[in-house]
Structure formats: structure tokens, C-alpha cells
């Protein structure tokens, strides 16, 4: 029995060592910002990789204050941090907030959009947005405004075209019509027509350069070609707008699906490379590695309640699917922004924790 225990002890220690092993960041950088504080009404920090591989971070603070941090030379022993700040509407009970941080393909402008929602969507202010435009060449805020204009407000969907223009798409009207059909058991159904407005917006003034309207129709019958949404009417200017957006048709404009890009194509091709519980999160600029966020657990009541048994970030080579890195995450629903970037001739995983801690993992 003693000899058996002597054999078992080293094995148990080995198992514990394997389970406890976690990757160690190559470098850690702490932003000059207050650590992210969680509450029901405070937004999460956002992270973007700029075309020149610098990092841009949008950090919510208390009382409606926001910090914009740009970090360069993050792969060296002397990172450089630049900071801007602005004050927006303070989060409060009765309103929900969603934020966007977008960078145009040339790396000239960054756009911050703080979308405000209230329970009463019939009120104009329920769909307002505060827009902050940053000139990245001088790293200055050049405009800040609040608007209810449909193409700019909280309901519109935005995406940059690979060619450069900012494309906005928004539903402006819904018409519901009861109808009848045979057989009797399906004698009552509803036809829905949604009217959309879409446009290419110029920067930095956010004025429409090409605009159009189109309609999508849903026939609630379950037979033939009438099942599902379809485009029923396309207005003048839509063909030019679709060309600027570099998509096949209006169905592929933002709000219906992400605009085409090499990254989106790679995501679509290798969406399940890491397994059915993982979703693509980013692609390396060199296009040979893909980042996935993976989670296992259970959802209840249409995901209103969720439990997590495992959660991690994984970096896999494409198309081989060989795992280059796996970083465990806490078993909660808190977002942990992460991107892949190239610097010093290598690819890195940049992970943002607590709103002010950037962990850099150099990939093999």
C-alpha cells in the first residue's frame, strides 16, 4: 500500500501542475485610467487595433466622463500613451447605453458613438446618439454632437466599407397588414413591410454622399417562395450605394450582415475551426491566425439566464487549426476585449482586463 501511494503522489502533483498552468503575459501595461467599475448602467471598455498596429482604448469613467487612450510602441519597454477626454450623458436608471468605437480603413479618423435607449421607443430621444469624432493624425477631438437624425441615431447600423466610406442603414418605417389565404386553418396571417434608408457618409462632416431607400417584405405564409424576408422594392441610388459598400445587394448592408472584407471572409470560412462553442473574434493582420472566444455552459429562458462552466480565448492557425495560445477567462459575462496585432516581426494577442490592464502575449 505504501509503495502504491508513493507512485500516486507524483502523479497527483503532475495533474495539479497541468491544471493550474496558465500562459504568462510577455508584458503588462497599466493605463493611466481609473480601473473599470461595474454597475448596471456603466458601459464596458472598448479596444481597437489601428492600421499602424497602435491600440485605441475607450474607457468609461464615472459621471459621464470618457477617456480615449492611444498606445504606441506597446511591444517595447517604453510604451507611449496619449490621452483625450470628453464628457457625455451620465448613465442613469431608465436608460440603456451601447457604445461603438470605429476606425476608418485609412486610420485617419476614429468615431465614438454612444447610443441611448429608453423603454419608450416612440419618443425621439429614445433613439438618440452622441457622436465624437477624433482626428488620429493630430490626436484631437474635432467634433462632439448629439442627434436624433435616423442615419446617425441609436437605431442605425454602421460599418466601414473596405473602400473607405462609412455606410449607415436604418429602418424608418414598419407597415403591418392582416391578410387572408387558404386553407382555412391558416386563414389569418400578417404581411410586414419594413422601409429602410441607407447612405454613404463622408468624413469628417458625416453628410450623406449617396443615399437611397428600399423595402423588405415578410409574408407569414409557410409555403412556396414567400417564406422569410425578401427585398420588395429598391429605390434610385441603391445600385451606386451597393457598389460603394462592395456588397452584392441591399440585403448585405449593415444591420442585416457585416460588410464584406477579407477578415469577414476568413471568419466565415473558419468560423467553426475552434469548435461549436467558439465564435471568431479577430484575425491577425498577416491573415494566418484567428482569435476565438469560447464558452461552455447553459442558457435558460432565451439566454435571459446563463451559466458558464468554461471560458477562454484561443488563437489558432488557419487553415490548419493548430492551437497557438489558450488564455482562460473568468466564468462570467463581462466582456474582455482582445485583438491580434503584428509588431517586431511577430504576432501578438492583446487582452484588456478591468478596463486599464493590457496583457500582451507574444505568439510562437
FENUR-V297468 format. One record per residue. N is the residue number from 1. SS is DSSP state (H for helix, E for strand, C for the rest). PHI is phi as a letter, one per 30 degrees, with the letter a starting at -180 (none if undefined). D_FIRST is the distance of its C-alpha to the first C-alpha in Angstrom with 1 decimal. Layout:
((N	SS	PHI	D_FIRST) (N	SS	PHI	D_FIRST))
//
This chain:
((1	C	none	0.0) (2	H	d	3.8) (3	H	d	5.4) (4	H	d	5.1) (5	H	d	6.3) (6	H	d	8.7) (7	H	d	10.0) (8	H	d	10.5) (9	H	d	12.4) (10	H	d	15.2) (11	H	d	15.7) (12	H	d	16.2) (13	H	d	18.6) (14	H	d	20.4) (15	H	d	20.9) (16	H	d	22.3) (17	H	d	24.5) (18	H	d	26.0) (19	H	d	26.7) (20	H	d	28.4) (21	C	d	30.4) (22	C	b	34.1) (23	C	d	37.2) (24	C	c	39.1) (25	C	e	42.9) (26	C	d	44.9) (27	E	b	47.4) (28	E	b	47.9) (29	E	b	51.5) (30	E	c	52.4) (31	C	d	55.8) (32	C	d	58.5) (33	C	b	58.2) (34	C	d	56.9) (35	C	e	53.4) (36	C	e	53.6) (37	C	c	53.8) (38	C	d	52.9) (39	C	a	55.1) (40	C	d	56.6) (41	C	b	59.7) (42	C	c	58.7) (43	C	d	58.4) (44	C	c	55.7) (45	C	d	56.0) (46	E	c	57.1) (47	E	b	56.5) (48	E	b	58.6) (49	E	c	58.7) (50	C	d	62.3) (51	C	e	63.7) (52	C	d	63.6) (53	C	i	59.9) (54	C	d	60.5) (55	E	c	58.7) (56	E	b	60.6) (57	E	b	59.0) (58	E	c	60.6) (59	E	c	59.2) (60	E	d	60.2) (61	C	c	60.9) (62	H	d	62.1) (63	H	i	65.6) (64	H	i	66.3) (65	E	d	65.9) (66	E	b	64.5) (67	E	c	63.5) (68	E	c	63.9) (69	E	c	61.9) (70	E	c	62.3) (71	E	c	59.8) (72	E	c	60.7) (73	C	h	59.0) (74	C	d	55.6) (75	C	c	53.8) (76	C	c	55.1) (77	C	d	54.5) (78	C	b	57.7) (79	C	d	57.9) (80	E	c	61.3) (81	E	c	61.5) (82	E	c	64.8) (83	E	b	65.2) (84	E	b	67.7) (85	E	b	67.9) (86	E	a	69.8) (87	E	c	70.0) (88	C	c	69.9) (89	C	d	69.8) (90	C	d	67.2) (91	C	e	64.7) (92	C	a	65.4) (93	C	d	64.7) (94	C	j	66.4) (95	E	b	66.1) (96	E	c	63.5) (97	E	b	63.4) (98	E	b	62.3) (99	E	b	62.7) (100	E	c	63.4) (101	E	b	63.2) (102	E	b	64.9) (103	E	b	66.1) (104	C	d	68.9) (105	C	e	68.1) (106	C	d	70.2) (107	C	i	68.4) (108	C	d	71.7) (109	E	b	71.1) (110	E	c	68.3) (111	E	c	68.9) (112	E	c	67.2) (113	E	b	67.9) (114	E	c	66.9) (115	E	c	67.4) (116	E	c	68.1) (117	E	b	67.7) (118	E	c	68.8) (119	C	d	68.3) (120	C	c	72.0) (121	C	d	72.3) (122	C	d	76.1) (123	C	d	76.7) (124	H	e	77.4) (125	H	d	75.3) (126	H	d	72.3) (127	H	b	72.0) (128	C	d	73.1) (129	E	b	71.5) (130	E	c	71.8) (131	E	c	72.1) (132	E	b	71.6) (133	E	c	72.6) (134	E	c	71.4) (135	E	d	73.1) (136	C	d	70.3) (137	C	d	72.8) (138	C	c	73.8) (139	C	h	70.8) (140	E	b	73.1) (141	E	d	73.4) (142	E	c	76.7) (143	E	a	76.9) (144	E	a	75.4) (145	E	a	76.7) (146	E	c	75.9) (147	E	b	77.1) (148	C	c	77.3) (149	C	d	78.8) (150	C	e	77.0) (151	C	d	76.1) (152	C	c	74.7) (153	C	d	73.3) (154	C	d	70.0) (155	C	d	70.2) (156	C	d	70.9) (157	E	c	68.3) (158	E	c	68.6) (159	E	a	67.4) (160	E	d	68.8) (161	C	d	70.1) (162	C	e	68.9) (163	C	d	72.6) (164	C	k	72.7) (165	C	d	74.4) (166	E	d	72.7) (167	E	c	72.8) (168	E	c	73.0) (169	E	b	72.8) (170	E	b	73.4) (171	E	d	74.2) (172	E	c	77.5) (173	E	a	78.3) (174	E	b	76.9) (175	E	b	79.1) (176	E	c	77.9) (177	E	b	80.2) (178	E	d	79.6) (179	E	b	80.7) (180	E	b	80.9) (181	C	a	80.1) (182	C	c	79.7) (183	C	d	77.9) (184	H	e	78.4) (185	H	d	74.7) (186	H	c	74.4) (187	C	d	77.9) (188	E	b	77.0) (189	E	b	75.2) (190	E	b	75.5) (191	E	c	76.6) (192	E	b	75.6) (193	E	c	77.3) (194	E	c	75.8) (195	E	c	78.1) (196	E	c	76.6) (197	E	c	78.2) (198	E	b	76.8) (199	E	a	78.0) (200	E	c	77.3) (201	E	c	77.4) (202	C	d	78.7) (203	C	c	77.3) (204	C	c	77.8) (205	C	d	80.3) (206	C	h	78.2) (207	C	c	81.4) (208	E	d	81.3) (209	E	c	82.7) (210	E	b	82.2) (211	E	b	81.7) (212	E	a	81.8) (213	E	b	81.0) (214	E	a	79.4) (215	E	b	78.3) (216	E	c	75.2) (217	E	b	75.6) (218	E	b	73.1) (219	E	c	74.4) (220	C	d	72.1) (221	C	d	72.9) (222	C	c	70.1) (223	C	b	72.0) (224	H	i	73.4) (225	H	d	73.4) (226	H	d	73.8) (227	C	d	70.1) (228	C	i	68.8) (229	E	d	70.6) (230	E	b	73.2) (231	E	d	75.8) (232	E	c	79.1) (233	E	a	81.4) (234	E	b	81.3) (235	C	d	83.9) (236	C	d	85.9) (237	C	j	83.9) (238	H	d	80.5) (239	H	d	80.8) (240	H	d	81.3) (241	H	d	78.5) (242	H	d	76.0) (243	H	d	77.1) (244	H	d	76.4) (245	H	d	73.0) (246	C	h	72.2) (247	C	b	71.0) (248	C	d	72.1) (249	C	a	73.7) (250	H	d	73.9) (251	H	d	70.8) (252	H	c	68.8) (253	C	d	70.1) (254	C	e	67.8) (255	C	j	66.8) (256	C	c	66.3) (257	C	a	64.1) (258	C	d	63.4) (259	C	d	66.1) (260	C	d	65.4) (261	C	a	64.0) (262	H	e	61.9) (263	H	d	59.0) (264	H	d	59.5) (265	H	d	59.8) (266	H	d	56.5) (267	H	e	54.9) (268	H	d	56.2) (269	H	d	55.1) (270	C	c	51.5) (271	C	e	51.1) (272	C	c	48.0) (273	C	d	46.5) (274	C	c	43.7) (275	C	j	43.0) (276	C	d	44.6) (277	C	c	43.3) (278	E	b	45.0) (279	E	b	48.6) (280	E	d	50.6) (281	E	c	51.3) (282	E	a	53.0) (283	E	b	53.9) (284	C	d	54.0) (285	C	e	57.6) (286	C	d	56.8) (287	C	i	56.0) (288	C	c	52.8) (289	E	b	50.2) (290	E	b	49.9) (291	E	c	48.2) (292	E	b	46.7) (293	E	c	45.6) (294	E	c	42.8) (295	E	a	41.7) (296	E	b	39.7) (297	E	l	40.1) (298	E	b	42.5) (299	E	c	46.2) (300	E	b	48.0) (301	C	h	51.8) (302	C	h	52.9) (303	C	i	50.6) (304	C	d	51.9) (305	E	c	48.4) (306	E	b	45.6) (307	E	b	41.9) (308	E	b	39.9) (309	E	c	36.3) (310	E	a	36.7) (311	E	a	39.5) (312	E	a	40.2) (313	E	c	42.8) (314	E	b	42.5) (315	E	c	44.7) (316	E	b	45.0) (317	E	d	47.2) (318	C	b	50.0) (319	C	c	50.4) (320	C	d	47.0) (321	C	i	44.9) (322	C	d	42.5) (323	E	d	40.9) (324	E	c	42.0) (325	E	a	40.7) (326	E	b	39.0) (327	E	c	39.5) (328	E	d	37.8) (329	C	b	40.3) (330	C	e	40.0) (331	C	d	39.6) (332	C	b	43.2) (333	C	c	46.7) (334	C	d	48.1) (335	C	d	49.7) (336	C	b	48.4) (337	C	d	51.3) (338	E	a	50.3) (339	E	b	52.3) (340	E	c	52.1) (341	E	b	54.5) (342	E	c	55.4) (343	E	a	56.0) (344	C	i	56.0) (345	C	i	55.6) (346	E	b	52.3) (347	E	c	51.3) (348	E	b	49.7) (349	E	c	48.2) (350	E	c	49.9) (351	E	b	48.2) (352	E	c	49.9) (353	E	c	47.9) (354	C	h	49.4) (355	C	i	52.9) (356	C	b	53.0) (357	E	c	49.9) (358	E	c	50.2) (359	E	c	47.1) (360	E	c	47.9) (361	E	c	45.4) (362	E	d	46.5) (363	C	d	45.6) (364	C	d	44.6))
//
